[in-house]
Amino acid sequence: MSVHAYVLVQTDVGKAADVTRLVREIEGVVSAENVTGPYDVIALLEAGSIDEAGRLVVAKVQRIEGITRTVTCPVVNL
């Protein structure tokens, strides 16, 4: 069973397009889109476990230059 999570990303001004392109290149990222509102990018990722998803965000996503903050929202099946 895989885990899905949305990652809400804030970027430095003018960096959203570059961040989105780089996030899309990460293995495990299903999609990444530029959005308007309080966040600049929303990415959907897929991982084998919640721990793996967390490691993906910390080790790969948060290391991208231009990202100032992330919020990870695991998908729950009710």
N, CA, C and O atoms as a Tripos MOL2 file, in Angstrom:
@<TRIPOS>MOLECULE
protein
  312   311    78     0     0
PROTEIN
NO_CHARGES

@<TRIPOS>ATOM
      1 N           0.8420   -1.1890    0.0000 N.3       1 MET1
      2 CA          0.0000    0.0000    0.0000 C.3       1 MET1
      3 C           0.8820    1.2440    0.0000 C.2       1 MET1
      4 O           1.8430    1.3330    0.7640 O.2       1 MET1
      5 N           0.5560    2.1840   -0.8440 N.am      2 SER2
      6 CA          1.3610    3.4000   -0.8990 C.3       2 SER2
      7 C           0.6680    4.5350   -0.1570 C.2       2 SER2
      8 O          -0.5430    4.5190    0.0600 O.2       2 SER2
      9 N           1.4660    5.5080    0.2190 N.am      3 VAL3
     10 CA          1.0040    6.7010    0.9170 C.3       3 VAL3
     11 C           1.1150    7.8700   -0.0470 C.2       3 VAL3
     12 O           2.1230    8.0240   -0.7370 O.2       3 VAL3
     13 N           0.0740    8.6930   -0.0920 N.am      4 HIS4
     14 CA          0.1100    9.9230   -0.8800 C.3       4 HIS4
     15 C           0.0860   11.1040    0.0730 C.2       4 HIS4
     16 O          -0.5240   11.0430    1.1400 O.2       4 HIS4
     17 N           0.7540   12.1780   -0.3220 N.am      5 ALA5
     18 CA          0.7500   13.3970    0.4790 C.3       5 ALA5
     19 C           0.8520   14.5990   -0.4430 C.2       5 ALA5
     20 O           1.5450   14.5650   -1.4600 O.2       5 ALA5
     21 N           0.1570   15.6540   -0.0730 N.am      6 TYR6
     22 CA          0.3010   16.9290   -0.7630 C.3       6 TYR6
     23 C           1.3380   17.7470   -0.0020 C.2       6 TYR6
     24 O           1.3220   17.8020    1.2280 O.2       6 TYR6
     25 N           2.2300   18.3740   -0.7420 N.am      7 VAL7
     26 CA          3.2320   19.2380   -0.1380 C.3       7 VAL7
     27 C           2.9580   20.6510   -0.6200 C.2       7 VAL7
     28 O           3.0350   20.9390   -1.8140 O.2       7 VAL7
     29 N           2.6370   21.5280    0.3190 N.am      8 LEU8
     30 CA          2.3570   22.9280    0.0280 C.3       8 LEU8
     31 C           3.6630   23.6870    0.1990 C.2       8 LEU8
     32 O           4.3130   23.5880    1.2400 O.2       8 LEU8
     33 N           4.0470   24.4440   -0.8200 N.am      9 VAL9
     34 CA          5.3820   25.0470   -0.8520 C.3       9 VAL9
     35 C           5.2900   26.5600   -1.0060 C.2       9 VAL9
     36 O           4.5810   27.0620   -1.8780 O.2       9 VAL9
     37 N           6.0100   27.2790   -0.1550 N.am     10 GLN10
     38 CA          6.2010   28.7160   -0.3290 C.3      10 GLN10
     39 C           7.6160   28.9180   -0.8620 C.2      10 GLN10
     40 O           8.5540   28.2310   -0.4580 O.2      10 GLN10
     41 N           7.7490   29.8840   -1.7870 N.am     11 THR11
     42 CA          9.0560   30.1410   -2.4030 C.3      11 THR11
     43 C           9.4260   31.6100   -2.2580 C.2      11 THR11
     44 O           8.5950   32.4540   -1.9230 O.2      11 THR11
     45 N          10.7010   31.8890   -2.5190 N.am     12 ASP12
     46 CA         11.1320   33.2750   -2.6540 C.3      12 ASP12
     47 C          10.4150   33.8830   -3.8540 C.2      12 ASP12
     48 O          10.0140   33.1660   -4.7710 O.2      12 ASP12
     49 N          10.2570   35.1850   -3.8480 N.am     13 VAL13
     50 CA          9.6050   35.8900   -4.9480 C.3      13 VAL13
     51 C          10.3540   35.5980   -6.2500 C.2      13 VAL13
     52 O          11.5790   35.7090   -6.3180 O.2      13 VAL13
     53 N           9.6000   35.2270   -7.2710 N.am     14 GLY14
     54 CA         10.1810   34.9750   -8.5800 C.3      14 GLY14
     55 C          10.7790   33.5970   -8.7710 C.2      14 GLY14
     56 O          11.3390   33.3260   -9.8330 O.2      14 GLY14
     57 N          10.6850   32.7190   -7.7910 N.am     15 LYS15
     58 CA         11.3040   31.3970   -7.8630 C.3      15 LYS15
     59 C          10.3210   30.2550   -8.0910 C.2      15 LYS15
     60 O          10.7490   29.1110   -8.2420 O.2      15 LYS15
     61 N           9.0150   30.5280   -8.1210 N.am     16 ALA16
     62 CA          8.0190   29.4610   -8.1720 C.3      16 ALA16
     63 C           8.1790   28.5640   -9.3960 C.2      16 ALA16
     64 O           8.1040   27.3430   -9.2650 O.2      16 ALA16
     65 N           8.3940   29.1280  -10.5670 N.am     17 ALA17
     66 CA          8.5090   28.3130  -11.7870 C.3      17 ALA17
     67 C           9.7280   27.3970  -11.7180 C.2      17 ALA17
     68 O           9.6460   26.2250  -12.0840 O.2      17 ALA17
     69 N          10.8540   27.9270  -11.2510 N.am     18 ASP18
     70 CA         12.0700   27.1080  -11.1290 C.3      18 ASP18
     71 C          11.8750   26.0000  -10.1020 C.2      18 ASP18
     72 O          12.2720   24.8580  -10.3350 O.2      18 ASP18
     73 N          11.2690   26.3300   -8.9720 N.am     19 VAL19
     74 CA         11.0230   25.3360   -7.9240 C.3      19 VAL19
     75 C          10.1060   24.2370   -8.4510 C.2      19 VAL19
     76 O          10.3610   23.0550   -8.2220 O.2      19 VAL19
     77 N           9.0560   24.6110   -9.1430 N.am     20 THR20
     78 CA          8.1270   23.6170   -9.6770 C.3      20 THR20
     79 C           8.8320   22.6610  -10.6240 C.2      20 THR20
     80 O           8.6360   21.4480  -10.5490 O.2      20 THR20
     81 N           9.6490   23.2030  -11.5110 N.am     21 ARG21
     82 CA         10.3890   22.3600  -12.4630 C.3      21 ARG21
     83 C          11.2890   21.3650  -11.7270 C.2      21 ARG21
     84 O          11.3490   20.1910  -12.0930 O.2      21 ARG21
     85 N          11.9850   21.8330  -10.6930 N.am     22 LEU22
     86 CA         12.8990   20.9600   -9.9540 C.3      22 LEU22
     87 C          12.1480   19.9300   -9.1150 C.2      22 LEU22
     88 O          12.5860   18.7850   -9.0090 O.2      22 LEU22
     89 N          11.0290   20.3210   -8.5210 N.am     23 VAL23
     90 CA         10.2330   19.3730   -7.7340 C.3      23 VAL23
     91 C           9.7160   18.2510   -8.6290 C.2      23 VAL23
     92 O           9.7040   17.0890   -8.2220 O.2      23 VAL23
     93 N           9.2910   18.5900   -9.8430 N.am     24 ARG24
     94 CA          8.7740   17.5760  -10.7760 C.3      24 ARG24
     95 C           9.8180   16.5180  -11.1220 C.2      24 ARG24
     96 O           9.4580   15.3970  -11.4800 O.2      24 ARG24
     97 N          11.0890   16.8500  -11.0220 N.am     25 GLU25
     98 CA         12.1700   15.9240  -11.3600 C.3      25 GLU25
     99 C          12.4680   14.9060  -10.2640 C.2      25 GLU25
    100 O          13.2040   13.9480  -10.4990 O.2      25 GLU25
    101 N          11.9080   15.0970   -9.0750 N.am     26 ILE26
    102 CA         12.1900   14.2220   -7.9400 C.3      26 ILE26
    103 C          11.4080   12.9210   -8.0820 C.2      26 ILE26
    104 O          10.2000   12.9310   -8.3190 O.2      26 ILE26
    105 N          12.1140   11.8050   -7.9350 N.am     27 GLU27
    106 CA         11.4510   10.5010   -7.9690 C.3      27 GLU27
    107 C          10.4880   10.3990   -6.7890 C.2      27 GLU27
    108 O          10.8600   10.6720   -5.6470 O.2      27 GLU27
    109 N           9.2640   10.0080   -7.0700 N.am     28 GLY28
    110 CA          8.2340    9.9270   -6.0420 C.3      28 GLY28
    111 C           7.2330   11.0590   -6.1330 C.2      28 GLY28
    112 O           6.1570   10.9850   -5.5400 O.2      28 GLY28
    113 N           7.5750   12.1140   -6.8720 N.am     29 VAL29
    114 CA          6.6350   13.2140   -7.0730 C.3      29 VAL29
    115 C           5.7340   12.8560   -8.2520 C.2      29 VAL29
    116 O           6.2100   12.6360   -9.3660 O.2      29 VAL29
    117 N           4.4440   12.8010   -7.9950 N.am     30 VAL30
    118 CA          3.4580   12.4530   -9.0220 C.3      30 VAL30
    119 C           3.1440   13.6690   -9.8860 C.2      30 VAL30
    120 O           3.0300   13.5560  -11.1060 O.2      30 VAL30
    121 N           3.0050   14.8340   -9.2500 N.am     31 SER31
    122 CA          2.7400   16.0720   -9.9750 C.3      31 SER31
    123 C           3.1490   17.2570   -9.1200 C.2      31 SER31
    124 O           3.2400   17.1560   -7.8960 O.2      31 SER31
    125 N           3.3940   18.3810   -9.7780 N.am     32 ALA32
    126 CA          3.6900   19.6350   -9.0860 C.3      32 ALA32
    127 C           3.1390   20.7620   -9.9560 C.2      32 ALA32
    128 O           3.3770   20.8020  -11.1630 O.2      32 ALA32
    129 N           2.4080   21.6650   -9.3360 N.am     33 GLU33
    130 CA          1.7490   22.7440  -10.0670 C.3      33 GLU33
    131 C           1.9660   24.0770   -9.3750 C.2      33 GLU33
    132 O           2.0200   24.1470   -8.1470 O.2      33 GLU33
    133 N           2.0910   25.1330  -10.1650 N.am     34 ASN34
    134 CA          2.1010   26.4910   -9.6230 C.3      34 ASN34
    135 C           0.6670   26.8790   -9.3080 C.2      34 ASN34
    136 O          -0.2450   26.5930  -10.0830 O.2      34 ASN34
    137 N           0.4720   27.5270   -8.1740 N.am     35 VAL35
    138 CA         -0.8550   27.9600   -7.7620 C.3      35 VAL35
    139 C          -0.7830   29.3840   -7.2260 C.2      35 VAL35
    140 O           0.3020   29.9080   -6.9720 O.2      35 VAL35
    141 N          -1.9430   30.0010   -7.0570 N.am     36 THR36
    142 CA         -2.0020   31.3100   -6.4160 C.3      36 THR36
    143 C          -2.5400   31.1280   -5.0150 C.2      36 THR36
    144 O          -3.1130   30.0870   -4.6930 O.2      36 THR36
    145 N          -2.3590   32.1270   -4.1900 N.am     37 GLY37
    146 CA         -2.8080   32.0500   -2.8050 C.3      37 GLY37
    147 C          -1.6280   32.0610   -1.8650 C.2      37 GLY37
    148 O          -0.5570   32.5500   -2.2220 O.2      37 GLY37
    149 N          -1.8050   31.5260   -0.6620 N.am     38 PRO38
    150 CA         -0.7240   31.5800    0.3270 C.3      38 PRO38
    151 C           0.4680   30.6830   -0.0160 C.2      38 PRO38
    152 O           1.5540   30.8610    0.5360 O.2      38 PRO38
    153 N           0.2740   29.7240   -0.9200 N.am     39 TYR39
    154 CA          1.3690   28.8460   -1.3470 C.3      39 TYR39
    155 C           1.6300   29.0840   -2.8300 C.2      39 TYR39
    156 O           0.7480   29.5320   -3.5610 O.2      39 TYR39
    157 N           2.8380   28.7840   -3.2600 N.am     40 ASP40
    158 CA          3.2510   29.0270   -4.6390 C.3      40 ASP40
    159 C           3.2420   27.7580   -5.4770 C.2      40 ASP40
    160 O           3.0450   27.8120   -6.6910 O.2      40 ASP40
    161 N           3.4540   26.6180   -4.8310 N.am     41 VAL41
    162 CA          3.5240   25.3290   -5.5160 C.3      41 VAL41
    163 C           2.8010   24.2970   -4.6530 C.2      41 VAL41
    164 O           2.9200   24.3030   -3.4280 O.2      41 VAL41
    165 N           2.0570   23.4200   -5.3020 N.am     42 ILE42
    166 CA          1.4870   22.2650   -4.6030 C.3      42 ILE42
    167 C           1.9440   21.0280   -5.3480 C.2      42 ILE42
    168 O           1.7490   20.9050   -6.5570 O.2      42 ILE42
    169 N           2.5590   20.1030   -4.6050 N.am     43 ALA43
    170 CA          3.0510   18.8570   -5.1960 C.3      43 ALA43
    171 C           2.3280   17.6790   -4.5670 C.2      43 ALA43
    172 O           1.9850   17.7000   -3.3850 O.2      43 ALA43
    173 N           2.1060   16.6610   -5.3660 N.am     44 LEU44
    174 CA          1.5600   15.3980   -4.8730 C.3      44 LEU44
    175 C           2.6640   14.3720   -4.9560 C.2      44 LEU44
    176 O           3.2670   14.1810   -6.0120 O.2      44 LEU44
    177 N           2.9340   13.7020   -3.8310 N.am     45 LEU45
    178 CA          3.9720   12.6710   -3.8490 C.3      45 LEU45
    179 C           3.4040   11.3390   -3.4120 C.2      45 LEU45
    180 O           2.3700   11.2590   -2.7490 O.2      45 LEU45
    181 N           4.1180   10.2910   -3.8070 N.am     46 GLU46
    182 CA          3.7300    8.9240   -3.4690 C.3      46 GLU46
    183 C           4.9420    8.2270   -2.8840 C.2      46 GLU46
    184 O           6.0400    8.3090   -3.4330 O.2      46 GLU46
    185 N           4.7400    7.5390   -1.7650 N.am     47 ALA47
    186 CA          5.8340    6.8380   -1.0960 C.3      47 ALA47
    187 C           5.3050    5.5430   -0.4900 C.2      47 ALA47
    188 O           4.0950    5.3330   -0.4080 O.2      47 ALA47
    189 N           6.2110    4.6910   -0.0730 N.am     48 GLY48
    190 CA          5.8390    3.4090    0.4950 C.3      48 GLY48
    191 C           5.2970    3.4830    1.9050 C.2      48 GLY48
    192 O           4.5680    2.5920    2.3420 O.2      48 GLY48
    193 N           5.6500    4.5520    2.6300 N.am     49 SER49
    194 CA          5.1960    4.7190    4.0140 C.3      49 SER49
    195 C           5.2070    6.2020    4.3450 C.2      49 SER49
    196 O           5.7600    7.0080    3.5960 O.2      49 SER49
    197 N           4.5970    6.5590    5.4620 N.am     50 ILE50
    198 CA          4.5950    7.9540    5.8880 C.3      50 ILE50
    199 C           6.0120    8.4040    6.2230 C.2      50 ILE50
    200 O           6.3740    9.5570    5.9880 O.2      50 ILE50
    201 N           6.8140    7.4920    6.7720 N.am     51 ASP51
    202 CA          8.2080    7.8290    7.0750 C.3      51 ASP51
    203 C           8.9880    8.1050    5.7940 C.2      51 ASP51
    204 O           9.7770    9.0470    5.7330 O.2      51 ASP51
    205 N           8.7680    7.2860    4.7770 N.am     52 GLU52
    206 CA          9.4380    7.4890    3.4950 C.3      52 GLU52
    207 C           9.0130    8.8170    2.8690 C.2      52 GLU52
    208 O           9.8380    9.5160    2.2810 O.2      52 GLU52
    209 N           7.7530    9.1590    2.9920 N.am     53 ALA53
    210 CA          7.2670   10.4410    2.4790 C.3      53 ALA53
    211 C           7.9540   11.5930    3.2040 C.2      53 ALA53
    212 O           8.3670   12.5670    2.5750 O.2      53 ALA53
    213 N           8.0740   11.4860    4.5030 N.am     54 GLY54
    214 CA          8.7580   12.5160    5.2870 C.3      54 GLY54
    215 C          10.2090   12.6660    4.8910 C.2      54 GLY54
    216 O          10.7160   13.7820    4.7780 O.2      54 GLY54
    217 N          10.8800   11.5440    4.6770 N.am     55 ARG55
    218 CA         12.2860   11.5940    4.2500 C.3      55 ARG55
    219 C          12.4070   12.2350    2.8740 C.2      55 ARG55
    220 O          13.3420   12.9930    2.6180 O.2      55 ARG55
    221 N          11.4690   11.9320    1.9960 N.am     56 LEU56
    222 CA         11.4720   12.5180    0.6560 C.3      56 LEU56
    223 C          11.3620   14.0420    0.7370 C.2      56 LEU56
    224 O          12.0830   14.7590    0.0430 O.2      56 LEU56
    225 N          10.4710   14.5230    1.5760 N.am     57 VAL57
    226 CA         10.2980   15.9680    1.7210 C.3      57 VAL57
    227 C          11.5490   16.6100    2.3050 C.2      57 VAL57
    228 O          12.0380   17.6110    1.7810 O.2      57 VAL57
    229 N          12.0650   16.0440    3.3810 N.am     58 VAL58
    230 CA         13.2150   16.6480    4.0550 C.3      58 VAL58
    231 C          14.4970   16.5270    3.2270 C.2      58 VAL58
    232 O          15.2530   17.4920    3.1220 O.2      58 VAL58
    233 N          14.7460   15.3750    2.6510 N.am     59 ALA59
    234 CA         16.0140   15.1370    1.9580 C.3      59 ALA59
    235 C          16.0390   15.6760    0.5350 C.2      59 ALA59
    236 O          17.1080   16.0000    0.0180 O.2      59 ALA59
    237 N          14.8790   15.7760   -0.1050 N.am     60 LYS60
    238 CA         14.8650   16.1810   -1.5170 C.3      60 LYS60
    239 C          14.1670   17.5200   -1.7330 C.2      60 LYS60
    240 O          14.7670   18.4530   -2.2670 O.2      60 LYS60
    241 N          12.9160   17.6190   -1.3250 N.am     61 VAL61
    242 CA         12.1360   18.8220   -1.6290 C.3      61 VAL61
    243 C          12.6990   20.0390   -0.9010 C.2      61 VAL61
    244 O          12.9550   21.0670   -1.5280 O.2      61 VAL61
    245 N          12.8930   19.9380    0.4040 N.am     62 GLN62
    246 CA         13.3210   21.1030    1.1790 C.3      62 GLN62
    247 C          14.7280   21.5790    0.8380 C.2      62 GLN62
    248 O          15.1160   22.6780    1.2330 O.2      62 GLN62
    249 N          15.4840   20.7880    0.1280 N.am     63 ARG63
    250 CA         16.8450   21.1850   -0.2520 C.3      63 ARG63
    251 C          16.8970   22.0290   -1.5270 C.2      63 ARG63
    252 O          17.9590   22.5210   -1.9060 O.2      63 ARG63
    253 N          15.7610   22.1940   -2.1770 N.am     64 ILE64
    254 CA         15.7270   22.9720   -3.4070 C.3      64 ILE64
    255 C          15.8730   24.4550   -3.0770 C.2      64 ILE64
    256 O          15.1680   24.9930   -2.2230 O.2      64 ILE64
    257 N          16.8000   25.0960   -3.7720 N.am     65 GLU65
    258 CA         17.0380   26.5150   -3.5600 C.3      65 GLU65
    259 C          15.8020   27.3100   -3.9750 C.2      65 GLU65
    260 O          15.2200   27.0680   -5.0330 O.2      65 GLU65
    261 N          15.4150   28.2500   -3.1360 N.am     66 GLY66
    262 CA         14.2500   29.0830   -3.4130 C.3      66 GLY66
    263 C          13.0350   28.7210   -2.5790 C.2      66 GLY66
    264 O          12.0860   29.5000   -2.4970 O.2      66 GLY66
    265 N          13.0510   27.5410   -1.9540 N.am     67 ILE67
    266 CA         11.9340   27.1500   -1.0800 C.3      67 ILE67
    267 C          12.1540   27.7620    0.2920 C.2      67 ILE67
    268 O          13.2330   27.6450    0.8720 O.2      67 ILE67
    269 N          11.1120   28.4180    0.8060 N.am     68 THR68
    270 CA         11.2200   29.0300    2.1270 C.3      68 THR68
    271 C          10.4540   28.2570    3.1970 C.2      68 THR68
    272 O          10.7790   28.3410    4.3820 O.2      68 THR68
    273 N           9.4230   27.4930    2.7730 N.am     69 ARG69
    274 CA          8.6180   26.7630    3.7690 C.3      69 ARG69
    275 C           7.8230   25.6850    3.0630 C.2      69 ARG69
    276 O           7.3800   25.8680    1.9290 O.2      69 ARG69
    277 N           7.6420   24.5460    3.7470 N.am     70 THR70
    278 CA          6.7670   23.4920    3.2390 C.3      70 THR70
    279 C           5.8120   23.0400    4.3330 C.2      70 THR70
    280 O           6.1250   23.1000    5.5220 O.2      70 THR70
    281 N           4.6510   22.5910    3.9070 N.am     71 VAL71
    282 CA          3.6750   21.9640    4.7990 C.3      71 VAL71
    283 C           3.2710   20.6710    4.1180 C.2      71 VAL71
    284 O           2.8150   20.6880    2.9750 O.2      71 VAL71
    285 N           3.4350   19.5430    4.8100 N.am     72 THR72
    286 CA          3.1070   18.2470    4.2350 C.3      72 THR72
    287 C           1.7740   17.7650    4.7970 C.2      72 THR72
    288 O           1.5650   17.7210    6.0090 O.2      72 THR72
    289 N           0.8670   17.4020    3.8660 N.am     73 CYS73
    290 CA         -0.4800   16.9830    4.2300 C.3      73 CYS73
    291 C          -0.7290   15.5560    3.7180 C.2      73 CYS73
    292 O          -1.0900   15.3790    2.5540 O.2      73 CYS73
    293 N          -0.5430   14.5380    4.5680 N.am     74 PRO74
    294 CA         -0.8060   13.1650    4.1240 C.3      74 PRO74
    295 C          -2.2840   12.9720    3.7850 C.2      74 PRO74
    296 O          -3.1620   13.5170    4.4540 O.2      74 PRO74
    297 N          -2.5380   12.2060    2.7620 N.am     75 VAL75
    298 CA         -3.9080   11.8870    2.3630 C.3      75 VAL75
    299 C          -4.4230   10.7930    3.2820 C.2      75 VAL75
    300 O          -3.7290    9.8060    3.5250 O.2      75 VAL75
    301 N          -5.6430   10.9630    3.7970 N.am     76 VAL76
    302 CA         -6.2700    9.9490    4.6320 C.3      76 VAL76
    303 C          -7.4950    9.4080    3.9050 C.2      76 VAL76
    304 O          -8.2140   10.1510    3.2380 O.2      76 VAL76
    305 N          -7.7170    8.1340    4.0400 N.am     77 ASN77
    306 CA         -8.8800    7.4870    3.4400 C.3      77 ASN77
    307 C          -9.8900    7.2090    4.5460 C.2      77 ASN77
    308 O          -9.6960    6.3130    5.3680 O.2      77 ASN77
    309 N         -10.9620    7.9800    4.5590 N.am     78 LEU78
    310 CA        -11.9650    7.8680    5.6220 C.3      78 LEU78
    311 C         -13.0540    6.8940    5.2440 C.2      78 LEU78
    312 O         -13.9830    6.6740    6.0220 O.2      78 LEU78
@<TRIPOS>BOND
     1     1     2 1
     2     2     3 1
     3     3     4 2
     4     3     5 am
     5     5     6 1
     6     6     7 1
     7     7     8 2
     8     7     9 am
     9     9    10 1
    10    10    11 1
    11    11    12 2
    12    11    13 am
    13    13    14 1
    14    14    15 1
    15    15    16 2
    16    15    17 am
    17    17    18 1
    18    18    19 1
    19    19    20 2
    20    19    21 am
    21    21    22 1
    22    22    23 1
    23    23    24 2
    24    23    25 am
    25    25    26 1
    26    26    27 1
    27    27    28 2
    28    27    29 am
    29    29    30 1
    30    30    31 1
    31    31    32 2
    32    31    33 am
    33    33    34 1
    34    34    35 1
    35    35    36 2
    36    35    37 am
    37    37    38 1
    38    38    39 1
    39    39    40 2
    40    39    41 am
    41    41    42 1
    42    42    43 1
    43    43    44 2
    44    43    45 am
    45    45    46 1
    46    46    47 1
    47    47    48 2
    48    47    49 am
    49    49    50 1
    50    50    51 1
    51    51    52 2
    52    51    53 am
    53    53    54 1
    54    54    55 1
    55    55    56 2
    56    55    57 am
    57    57    58 1
    58    58    59 1
    59    59    60 2
    60    59    61 am
    61    61    62 1
    62    62    63 1
    63    63    64 2
    64    63    65 am
    65    65    66 1
    66    66    67 1
    67    67    68 2
    68    67    69 am
    69    69    70 1
    70    70    71 1
    71    71    72 2
    72    71    73 am
    73    73    74 1
    74    74    75 1
    75    75    76 2
    76    75    77 am
    77    77    78 1
    78    78    79 1
    79    79    80 2
    80    79    81 am
    81    81    82 1
    82    82    83 1
    83    83    84 2
    84    83    85 am
    85    85    86 1
    86    86    87 1
    87    87    88 2
    88    87    89 am
    89    89    90 1
    90    90    91 1
    91    91    92 2
    92    91    93 am
    93    93    94 1
    94    94    95 1
    95    95    96 2
    96    95    97 am
    97    97    98 1
    98    98    99 1
    99    99   100 2
   100    99   101 am
   101   101   102 1
   102   102   103 1
   103   103   104 2
   104   103   105 am
   105   105   106 1
   106   106   107 1
   107   107   108 2
   108   107   109 am
   109   109   110 1
   110   110   111 1
   111   111   112 2
   112   111   113 am
   113   113   114 1
   114   114   115 1
   115   115   116 2
   116   115   117 am
   117   117   118 1
   118   118   119 1
   119   119   120 2
   120   119   121 am
   121   121   122 1
   122   122   123 1
   123   123   124 2
   124   123   125 am
   125   125   126 1
   126   126   127 1
   127   127   128 2
   128   127   129 am
   129   129   130 1
   130   130   131 1
   131   131   132 2
   132   131   133 am
   133   133   134 1
   134   134   135 1
   135   135   136 2
   136   135   137 am
   137   137   138 1
   138   138   139 1
   139   139   140 2
   140   139   141 am
   141   141   142 1
   142   142   143 1
   143   143   144 2
   144   143   145 am
   145   145   146 1
   146   146   147 1
   147   147   148 2
   148   147   149 am
   149   149   150 1
   150   150   151 1
   151   151   152 2
   152   151   153 am
   153   153   154 1
   154   154   155 1
   155   155   156 2
   156   155   157 am
   157   157   158 1
   158   158   159 1
   159   159   160 2
   160   159   161 am
   161   161   162 1
   162   162   163 1
   163   163   164 2
   164   163   165 am
   165   165   166 1
   166   166   167 1
   167   167   168 2
   168   167   169 am
   169   169   170 1
   170   170   171 1
   171   171   172 2
   172   171   173 am
   173   173   174 1
   174   174   175 1
   175   175   176 2
   176   175   177 am
   177   177   178 1
   178   178   179 1
   179   179   180 2
   180   179   181 am
   181   181   182 1
   182   182   183 1
   183   183   184 2
   184   183   185 am
   185   185   186 1
   186   186   187 1
   187   187   188 2
   188   187   189 am
   189   189   190 1
   190   190   191 1
   191   191   192 2
   192   191   193 am
   193   193   194 1
   194   194   195 1
   195   195   196 2
   196   195   197 am
   197   197   198 1
   198   198   199 1
   199   199   200 2
   200   199   201 am
   201   201   202 1
   202   202   203 1
   203   203   204 2
   204   203   205 am
   205   205   206 1
   206   206   207 1
   207   207   208 2
   208   207   209 am
   209   209   210 1
   210   210   211 1
   211   211   212 2
   212   211   213 am
   213   213   214 1
   214   214   215 1
   215   215   216 2
   216   215   217 am
   217   217   218 1
   218   218   219 1
   219   219   220 2
   220   219   221 am
   221   221   222 1
   222   222   223 1
   223   223   224 2
   224   223   225 am
   225   225   226 1
   226   226   227 1
   227   227   228 2
   228   227   229 am
   229   229   230 1
   230   230   231 1
   231   231   232 2
   232   231   233 am
   233   233   234 1
   234   234   235 1
   235   235   236 2
   236   235   237 am
   237   237   238 1
   238   238   239 1
   239   239   240 2
   240   239   241 am
   241   241   242 1
   242   242   243 1
   243   243   244 2
   244   243   245 am
   245   245   246 1
   246   246   247 1
   247   247   248 2
   248   247   249 am
   249   249   250 1
   250   250   251 1
   251   251   252 2
   252   251   253 am
   253   253   254 1
   254   254   255 1
   255   255   256 2
   256   255   257 am
   257   257   258 1
   258   258   259 1
   259   259   260 2
   260   259   261 am
   261   261   262 1
   262   262   263 1
   263   263   264 2
   264   263   265 am
   265   265   266 1
   266   266   267 1
   267   267   268 2
   268   267   269 am
   269   269   270 1
   270   270   271 1
   271   271   272 2
   272   271   273 am
   273   273   274 1
   274   274   275 1
   275   275   276 2
   276   275   277 am
   277   277   278 1
   278   278   279 1
   279   279   280 2
   280   279   281 am
   281   281   282 1
   282   282   283 1
   283   283   284 2
   284   283   285 am
   285   285   286 1
   286   286   287 1
   287   287   288 2
   288   287   289 am
   289   289   290 1
   290   290   291 1
   291   291   292 2
   292   291   293 am
   293   293   294 1
   294   294   295 1
   295   295   296 2
   296   295   297 am
   297   297   298 1
   298   298   299 1
   299   299   300 2
   300   299   301 am
   301   301   302 1
   302   302   303 1
   303   303   304 2
   304   303   305 am
   305   305   306 1
   306   306   307 1
   307   307   308 2
   308   307   309 am
   309   309   310 1
   310   310   311 1
   311   311   312 2
@<TRIPOS>SUBSTRUCTURE
     1 MET1         2 RESIDUE 1 A MET
     2 SER2         6 RESIDUE 1 A SER
     3 VAL3        10 RESIDUE 1 A VAL
     4 HIS4        14 RESIDUE 1 A HIS
     5 ALA5        18 RESIDUE 1 A ALA
     6 TYR6        22 RESIDUE 1 A TYR
     7 VAL7        26 RESIDUE 1 A VAL
     8 LEU8        30 RESIDUE 1 A LEU
     9 VAL9        34 RESIDUE 1 A VAL
    10 GLN10       38 RESIDUE 1 A GLN
    11 THR11       42 RESIDUE 1 A THR
    12 ASP12       46 RESIDUE 1 A ASP
    13 VAL13       50 RESIDUE 1 A VAL
    14 GLY14       54 RESIDUE 1 A GLY
    15 LYS15       58 RESIDUE 1 A LYS
    16 ALA16       62 RESIDUE 1 A ALA
    17 ALA17       66 RESIDUE 1 A ALA
    18 ASP18       70 RESIDUE 1 A ASP
    19 VAL19       74 RESIDUE 1 A VAL
    20 THR20       78 RESIDUE 1 A THR
    21 ARG21       82 RESIDUE 1 A ARG
    22 LEU22       86 RESIDUE 1 A LEU
    23 VAL23       90 RESIDUE 1 A VAL
    24 ARG24       94 RESIDUE 1 A ARG
    25 GLU25       98 RESIDUE 1 A GLU
    26 ILE26      102 RESIDUE 1 A ILE
    27 GLU27      106 RESIDUE 1 A GLU
    28 GLY28      110 RESIDUE 1 A GLY
    29 VAL29      114 RESIDUE 1 A VAL
    30 VAL30      118 RESIDUE 1 A VAL
    31 SER31      122 RESIDUE 1 A SER
    32 ALA32      126 RESIDUE 1 A ALA
    33 GLU33      130 RESIDUE 1 A GLU
    34 ASN34      134 RESIDUE 1 A ASN
    35 VAL35      138 RESIDUE 1 A VAL
    36 THR36      142 RESIDUE 1 A THR
    37 GLY37      146 RESIDUE 1 A GLY
    38 PRO38      150 RESIDUE 1 A PRO
    39 TYR39      154 RESIDUE 1 A TYR
    40 ASP40      158 RESIDUE 1 A ASP
    41 VAL41      162 RESIDUE 1 A VAL
    42 ILE42      166 RESIDUE 1 A ILE
    43 ALA43      170 RESIDUE 1 A ALA
    44 LEU44      174 RESIDUE 1 A LEU
    45 LEU45      178 RESIDUE 1 A LEU
    46 GLU46      182 RESIDUE 1 A GLU
    47 ALA47      186 RESIDUE 1 A ALA
    48 GLY48      190 RESIDUE 1 A GLY
    49 SER49      194 RESIDUE 1 A SER
    50 ILE50      198 RESIDUE 1 A ILE
    51 ASP51      202 RESIDUE 1 A ASP
    52 GLU52      206 RESIDUE 1 A GLU
    53 ALA53      210 RESIDUE 1 A ALA
    54 GLY54      214 RESIDUE 1 A GLY
    55 ARG55      218 RESIDUE 1 A ARG
    56 LEU56      222 RESIDUE 1 A LEU
    57 VAL57      226 RESIDUE 1 A VAL
    58 VAL58      230 RESIDUE 1 A VAL
    59 ALA59      234 RESIDUE 1 A ALA
    60 LYS60      238 RESIDUE 1 A LYS
    61 VAL61      242 RESIDUE 1 A VAL
    62 GLN62      246 RESIDUE 1 A GLN
    63 ARG63      250 RESIDUE 1 A ARG
    64 ILE64      254 RESIDUE 1 A ILE
    65 GLU65      258 RESIDUE 1 A GLU
    66 GLY66      262 RESIDUE 1 A GLY
    67 ILE67      266 RESIDUE 1 A ILE
    68 THR68      270 RESIDUE 1 A THR
    69 ARG69      274 RESIDUE 1 A ARG
    70 THR70      278 RESIDUE 1 A THR
    71 VAL71      282 RESIDUE 1 A VAL
    72 THR72      286 RESIDUE 1 A THR
    73 CYS73      290 RESIDUE 1 A CYS
    74 PRO74      294 RESIDUE 1 A PRO
    75 VAL75      298 RESIDUE 1 A VAL
    76 VAL76      302 RESIDUE 1 A VAL
    77 ASN77      306 RESIDUE 1 A ASN
    78 LEU78      310 RESIDUE 1 A LEU
